[in-house]
C-alpha cells in the first residue's frame, strides 16, 4: 500500500489528529522521523493541524550529533516549520541515575517532548515508530518476560502520563502520544525517503549490537526469518490479536476493581484480600498490575515474573507476609487486606464504625451514627431482586438476611460480656469475643465494633461474621439489606 495512504488510514482508524491541534513532532533527522515529518506536513492542511518540531541532542555522538541538530534546524527553516532544539548529556544522566544508555535516552527524549508540548499548548506528540520497531518491541518483551500488556507492543495512540520518566516525573494525562507510522514497514519508509529525494542523517549507533534492540534487529530477526520468511508479518498480527485480548481483559479488570479495591490513594492501594483471592489467577495478576500502574504510571521494568511472585505471596501468605516489586513498591498482607504501597509506607489507623451505646435502627430507612461519619441503611426487597453477588458478598459492611426472622426492633450496640453468636456455616455457638480474636480484629476495635442485635440475639458482628439463624435460605421470600456506609468529608 502507498505509504501516504497507509498513514492516512492509521490516522483515521485511530483518530490520531484533531482539528485545531498543534502537533509536536519528534525529529532525529533519521529516515523514520524524516518520513513522518514529510507526510504530516502534507496532511496538516487536510486535518487542520499545525506542526512544531522538537529535536533532542543526546550528547552521545559528539560532532555527528551536533551536525544532526543543525540539519534538522535547517530543514525546518526550509519547510517553514517552528523548531525547538535542546541538548542533554545522556551519558552523565545515565551514570547519575544508574540506568542503561538506551533507557536514559528514552526518558530524556520523552521528557523533552512533553515539556515542549506544554510550552506550545499542544495536546499531541508524534513519534516515528514503524512496524519493524513494533516487532522488535514485542520480541524484547517476550524475551524479558511479559504478559498480554507487553506482548501487544506499542499502540497507535497512548497517554504520555503512562511513560515512566525517572527523575523527570510524570507527564500530564492530557498529552497524547501518537505513532502514525506504526503500520508502515521499515522497508516502505526507506523507499518513501528515496522516492521523495529526502536525505536523512545516518546514526552509526543503530549498528552497535551492544544495544539489545540492535541485536534483535540485526541478529535475531534475520535468524527467525530462516525459520519463517514471513515472521515479521506474523509477529505484527500476533501483537494485534493480543491487543484485542488485552482490551477485553482490561474491561474485566476495571469492573472487578470497583469492588475488590477498598481504598485507593496516591500513596497506597488496599485490596480486600478475601475478594481478591476469589478471582481467577489471571485476574489476580491483572488487578495487581493495575495497582502498580496507578501508583507508578507505568509498568516499565516490571515483568510477569515480578507480578507472579507477588501474587503467590498474596495467595498463600500469612499476615505480615510481603513481596517486593521493582520501582520501590511492596505488597504487604494484613489479616484481611493486601496493601500495595511504597516501601516504608505506614498505613493510617484504619477507620471502622464504632458505637458506644444502643442505637435503634429504622426498618426500612437510614439511621445516622453518632459522630456524623457513618450511617446505617436498611432496605427490604424481594428475594428475586437480590444482586447477583449476594452469596459471595464482597462488601465488608453489607449484610443480607431473611426479613421474616425479624419480628421486633433491631439495633446496633457495642459488645457485652457473655455475647454469643452462631457463625454462618459453623452450626454451634461461639463467644463474640472469640470470633473477633479468630478473625484478627485488632484489640483496640473489639469493644466498640458494632453488633447488630435482634431481641437477645447477635445477628451480625459488623464486617466480621453473620449469625446463620438469620441467613437467607431457599424458603426466604423477602430479604433485608443492611449496610454500614462511611460518609465522605463533604457530606
N, C-alpha and C positions, 0 to 999 in steps of 0.2 A: 504494500500500500504506500502511496505517496506520503512522505514524512509530514508535510504540512497538513494534509488531510487527517492523518493519524492523530496528530497533536490536537487538531480542532475537535475530533471525535472524543478524545480524552477529556478535553476541557468541557465539552457539552455534557458528556455522560456523568461527570462528577461535579459539575457546577463549580469549576475552579476559579472562574473570574466573575466578578460582579460589576455592573456598570457604575462608573464613577470612582472606582478604586484606584489607588496608587499601588503599584506592584513593585516591591523591591526585588531585584534580580541579582542573585549571587553569580558573579562572573570571575572565573580564574584566568580566562584567556585561552583555556584548552578547547578541544573540539566540541565537547558536550555543551559547555556553557555558552560558547560562541554560537552554536546551532540554536540553542534555546533563545538567546537574545535576538538573533536574526528573525526567528519565527514570531516571537512575541511582538517585535517591532512591526511586523506586517499585520498582525492580528489586533494590535492595540486600538486602531480606529473602529474596527468591527465590534469590539466588545466595550468600547468607550472606557478604556483604562489608560493611565499614564504609567510610564516606567521610570524607575530610579535605580541605577546600577550601584552595587556595592562590591568592592574588591578588597580582600584581606591579604596583605603580605605577611606570611608566616615567619619570616626571618630565618628560613631554613637553608635556602639555596643561594644565599649571597647575592652576587651581581645579577644572576639569572632571575631571581625573584624581583629585584628592583626593575629589571627590564620588562617583566610581565606587567608590573604595575603601570609603567609608562605606556606600554602597549594598550592596556585597557583604557587608560585615560585618553589616549589619542583617538582610539576607536569611538569612544563616547562623544568626543568633540566632533568627529566626522559625521556621526549619526545624530547629532544634536540631542543627546541624552544626558541628563544630570548624572554625576558620578561622585561617589564618596570612596576614598581610599584610606585605609588605616593599616598601620604596621604593628605587629605583636611579635615579641621574641618568644616563639613557641618552645624552643629548647630550654630556655630559662624557666618558662612556666611549667614545663613537664618535670623538671628537676624539683621545682618548688612544690608541686602537687603530688609528686611520686607516681606519675602516670606515664603510660607509653606515649610516644610522639603522635601516633595516629589519633588516639583518644583526645589528647590535649589540643591538637589541631581542630578536631571536630567541635569541641567545646568552644574554643576561641572563635571559630567561624560563625557558629550559630548565635553566640552572644553578640558578636559584632552586627550581624544582620538584624537581630532583634532590636538592638539599640538604634540602628539606622531606621528601621521601620517606625519605631516610636517617634523619632525626631522628625519624620516627614509625614506623620499622621497616616501611615499605611496600616492596613489590616492583613496584608498578604505578602508572604515572602516566597519567591520561586527559586527552586534549585534544580540542577540539571541531571539528576539520577536517571539513567536509562534502563532498558530491560535487562541488559547484561549485569548492571550493578545490582539489580533485583536478584538475579541468580546467585551472585556472589554473597549477597546478604543472607539468603536462605541457607546456603551451604555453611556460612560462618556460624549461624545459629544452630544448625544441625550438628556440626562438629563440636561446638562448645556445650551442647545440651540445651534443649529448648522445648517448650510446649507449643500449643497452637499459635499463641501470640507471636512467637519468634518465627515460626515456620511459614507464616503468612507473608513475611517480608515487609517491605515498605508499602505504604498506601499512597494513592494519588493525592490525597489531602489528609492532613492530620493537624492537631493543635500543637503550636510551638511550646506551650507550657508542659507538654508531655516529655520534652527533652530534659535530660539531667545534665546540668552545665557546671557541676562542681562549684567552685567559689564564685562563679558568675551568677549563681542563683537561678530562679525560675523566670521564664518569660511570661508575659500576660496571656491569659487564655483567649483573648480576643484575636490574637495573631494566628493566622492560618499558614501552614507550610504546604506548598503545592509542588507537585512533580509532574509537569506536563509531558516530559519525555519518557515516563516510566514504561510505556508500552512500545517504545521505539528501540530496536536492537542497535548495539553499538556500530555494527557494520552500516546500517542505514544512516546513522548520524555522520559517520565519516564520509559516506557517499554524498550526503547533503552538503557538507562543508566543501567538498571538491566541486560539486556541481555549481555552487554559488560563488566560487572563487574566493572563499574565505581563507585566511592564513592564520590558523591558531598557533599558539605557543606550545612548545613541547616540554613537558615536565619529566626530566630524566628519573625522578624518584618513583615514577609509576612503573619503572622496570626493576626496582630494587626488591628482590624477593625475600629480604629480611622482614618486610611488612607482610602480615598474614593475608590481607586481601590480595596483594600482588601475587603471592604464592598460589592462591586459589585460581587467579586469573590466568597465570602463565604456566602453571604446572598441573594442578588438579583437574580443572575443567577440560583441557585438551586430552588428559588421560581418560576421563569419563567418556569423552566423545569416541574413543576407540571401542567402548562397550556399546554405546548408542549414539549414533551421529546426530540424533535429534534431542539430545539430553537437555539442551538449553530450553527448547520449547516445552519439554516435559516438566522441567522444574518451574517454568513460569506458570504453566497450567496448574501444577500442584499447589503453588502459592495461592492462586485464585480459589481453588477448591477449599483449601484450609481457611482462607479468609472468610468464606461463607459459613463454614462450620464454627469459626470463632465468633462471628457476629451472632449466630444462634445461641451459642453458649453464653455469650455476654448478656443477652437479654434475660436468660435464666438467672444469671448471677445477680443482676440488678433487682430482679423480682425477689429473689431469696434474701438479698442483702437487707431488705426492709424489715424483716422480722428475725433474722439471725443476729444482726448487729444491735446491741443495746445502747451503746454510746459511741459518738464519733466527735473528735475534735482535731485541731491541727497537731496535737501532741500525741494522741493515742486513739486506738480503735478497740472497743471492748466487744467481743463476741460472746453470745450466750453459748456456753460450752456444750450443754445437752442438745440444743437445737442444731448446733454446728456438727456435732458427731453423728446426727441422724442422716446427714446428707451423703450422697454417693461420694467416693473418694475424689473423683474428678472435680466435683463441685466444691468440695472442701479446699482443694488446691486453688481453684479459681477464686474463691472467696478470700483466701489469704493473699493471693496475687493482687486482687482488687484493693485490699487494705494497704499493701506496700505501695501500690501506685498512688493511692490517695495521700499517703504521708510523704512520699518522695517524688511524686510527679513523673516517675519513670521506673521501669523495671530493668534498666540497663545494668549489666553485670550481676543480675540476679537470675540464675538459671533454674531449670527444672529440678536439679538435684537439691539446691538450697530450699526450694519450696517443699519438695517431698520430704526432706529430712525434718523440717519444722512440722509438717502435717503428721508425721509418725509420732513425734513427741506429743502433739496435741491429742492424738487419738488414744494413746495409752498411758500418758504420763500422769503422775500424781500431782497433787497441789504443791506448787513451788518449782515444778519442772520448768525448764526453759530451753529454747532453741535460738541460737544466734544466727542472724541473717546479715548479708552484706549491707552496706550503707548505714551501719550503726544502729540497726534495728534488732529488737529482742522480742520473742513471743514467750510470754510467761503465763503459766496456769495458776489460777486461784481455784477455790473449791467449786465455783460454778461458772467461771468466766475464763476466756483466753484473752490476754491483753497484748496487743501489738503496739510497741512504742519504742522511743529511743532507749538505748542502754542507759541505765541510771535514772530512768523516769520513776517518779514516786506518785502513784495514783492518789488523788484526793480521797478523803474519807467518803465512803460510799453513802449516798443519801438513800435512806429507806424510810417507809412510812412508820410513824411511831404514834402510839396512843398512851395516855396516862390514866384514862378513866373510861367508863362505859359510854358509848356513843350510839344511840338508837339510829337505825337506818330507814330511810324512806323506801318502800317497796310498792311499785317501782318508783324511781326518782333518783335525784342526785343529792348527796349529803356532803357538805364541805367538812374537812377535818380541821381541828384547831391548828392555828399557825398559818393557814392560808396556802400551804404548799401542796396539799393533796386533797382529793375528793373521791367519794365512792359513788359509782354509777351503777344502777341496777335496772335491768330490762327483763321483761317477760316475753318469751317468744314461743312459737310452736316448735316442737322437736324437728319437724321437717325443714325449718328455716335456720337450723344451726349452721354455722360456717363449715366449710369443707375440712378445715384443720382442727376442729374442736377436740377430737380424741387425742391428737398429738399435742395440742395446746402449747405453742411455743411462747406464749405470753406469760411471763412470770406472775404478774399480779392480776390475772384474769381467772375466774372460776366459773365452771358450768355445773349446775346442779339441778336435780329433779324438783320442780316447783311444788309438786304435790306433797313433798316431805316437809315443806314449811307450813306449819299450822299455827304459828304465832309470830310474834315480833322477832326480828334479828338485830344484832348489834355488833359493834367492834369493841373489844376491850383488851387490856394487857393480860399477860399470863398470871395465873394464880396458883398457889400451892395445890397439888393434887389434880390439876387439869390432865385429862386423858383424851386420846383420840384413837380411832381405829383407822390407821392409814390405808388408803386405797390399795388393794391388792395384797395386804398383809393378813387380814382376817382376824386379828386379835388386838386388844387394847395395848397402847403404849403411853407412857408419860410424855406429855408435850415437851417437857424439858429434855428428855432423852432423844426425842425426834429431832429437836433443834441441834443437839450436840452431834448426832449422827450425820445430820445434813451440813455440819460445819458452819452453822450460823455463828458469827463472832459473838463472844460473850457480851460485849457491850450492847448488842441489839436484843438479846433474848428477853429482857424484862419488859420491853416496850414494843416489840414487834406485834402488830395487830393479830388478834384471833377473832374470827367470825364465829359468833355463838348463836344458837337457837335453843331456847329453853335452857337445859343444863348441858347441852352437847357442844363440843368444839367441832364446828363444821369444817374449818379451814385455818391452818396456820399460814398466814398470808405469804405467798411466794415460796412456800416450802412443801406442805402436804395437805391433801384433802381427805376428809372422812368418807369411807366407802359407803356408809349408810345413806348418804345424800347424793351419791353419784347417779348420773343418767344411765338408765337401763333400757332394754328393749320395750318395756312397758311404759316408759315415760311418754307423756303426751305434751306437756309443757315444760319449758326449761327456764331457769333464771340465769342470766349472765351478770355476774358481779365483777366489777373491775375497779381496782385502785389506780387512780390516774394522777401522775405528778403534773402540777400546773407549771406553765412557763413563768419566767420572771415578770413578763408583761401582763399576765392575766390577773 
